[in-house]
């Protein structure tokens, strides 16, 4: 599995502050070890985010990503990082 980040995600990450950055780092470590860990609440999204998935970073913060597979190679690309309200309004 390979993890990538869009420029937009990186900008949101840097604006989020150290507490959220640390929480995201822990979340990615957990995701790497077990993408289906119940703590992550990994789930498919609908409507304008159809085709994407979301994981919990904190109680209120979410990371939106897409998973693509080519042969045996899986790439996880993180697109958005924000509070539930910021992302889903």
N, C-alpha and C positions, 0 to 999 in steps of 0.2 A: 504494500500500500504506500502511495506517495501522497503527501499533503501539500497543496498550493494555496496561495492567498491572492485575491484580486487587489488592485491598487485601492479600490474603494474600501474593501475590508481593512486593508492596512491603515488607511487614513482614519477609519472609525476606531480601530484598535488603539492607535496612538492618542486619539482625543479622549478615549475612555477613562484614562487615569490608571495609576499603578495598581489599585485594588482589583479592578476589573481585568487588567492585563494579567495579574497573578492568577486570578480565578480562571481565566481562559487557558493559561498555560497548564494548570492542573486538569482542566476539562479535556484538553487535547491529549494529554498523557493518558487519561482514563479512556478516552475514545480510541486511542492507538491500541491500547491493551484489550479493550472489549467494547466495540461500537454499540452493542446492544445492552450495555450496563443500564439497569433501571434508573440509576441516578441521573443519567443523561436525558431521559425522556425523548430519545431519538424517534422522530415521527415524520411522516410525509406531510407536506403542506398542500394547500389547495388554492384555487382562484389565481390571483396574480403571481403566486409562488409555486404553481403546479410544476412538478418535476424536481422540486427542491425538497430538502429535509431540514429539520431544525433540531438543535440540541440545547439544553439548558446550560448556561454558564453560571448563573446565580439564580436566586428565586425569581428575579425580574429580567435578567439579561439573557438574550438568545443569540446563537450563531446559526446563520443560514448557509447551507452548503449543498453542492451537487456531487453525486458519485457517478463516475463514468468508468466503464470497464472495457478494455481492449485486450482480448486474449486472456492472459493470466494477470495482466497489469490493471490495478485499480487506482484511480486518481480521485482524491477528495479535494474539491476546490471550495474554499470558504469565500462567500460573496458579501455577506452582510453581518454586522455585529451591532446590537442595540438593545434597548429595553423593549419589552413586549409592546408597549404603546407606540414607541418610535417605529417599530417594524410593521406592526399589524393595524395600528390606529384604532 
